[in-house]
């Protein structure tokens, strides 16, 4: 489950998984994992497709459900949408 703490770590490293892995040795207080990192990347890609108008209504509906399931709360979803 993605949280604001995990998104803050992702943002701090500008999405650079290797940079985070080298410094944090794969562990930090947020509990972020490689799987979380990849999930953030996948969700960002989906948000980009939707924002660009390149996603079908079915994809958008399915994606929004997945986004709700993968995030802890609305604040986390908004922070994820704000990542660029």
N, C-alpha and C positions, 0 to 999 in steps of 0.2 A: 504494500500500500504506500503510495506516495504522500509525503507530508511537506509542509513548508520548509522544515529543516533540510530535507533531502534536496528540494529544489534550490535552496540557498547554497548548498555544497556544489551542486551542478553549475549554478550561476557563477560561483566564486572561481571555478576552474574553466569558465567559458565553454562548458560542454566537453572539455578535453579529458576523456577517460584515462588516458595514459598518464597525464599530469597528476591527476588525483591518485591513481594507483601507486605512482612512484613516491608521492609525499605521504599518503595515508596508509600505505602498505595494505590497501583494501579494507581498512577499518577506520571508522571515526565515530564520534558520539551520535551522529544522526542515524546511524544504522544503515546507510545507503549501501547497496550492493551493485555488482555489475549488472544484474538483472534489472534493478531499478533504473540504472543509468540507460540501459537499452530501451526500457519502457518509456522513459522521458523522451528519448529520441523518436520512438515510434509515434507517440502521442503528438509531439511537435510536428511531425510530418503530416499526420492526419489533419491537424489544425490548419496547417499551411494549405493543404489541398482544399479544404472547406472554404477558407478565407479567399482563395483565388477563384472560387466558383467552379472548381474542377471535380467536385464530388457529387455523386448522385444523391437523391433524397434518401434512398435506402442506406447508402454508406453513412451519410450524416446522422441518421437516426441510430444506426448500430454503433457508430463511433461515440455519440453522446452517452449512450448507455455504458459503453466500455470506459469512457472517461469518468463517469460517476462511480463505477465499480473500482477503479484503480486509484482514486484519490480520497484522501481522508475527509475533505470538506470543501465547501464552496470557495473559501479563501485560497486553498491549494489549487483548485481549478482555475481561478482567476490569475494566480501567479504563473501558472503554466501557460495560459493564454497570452500573458504579457511577455514571456520569453521570446526574444527575437534573435 
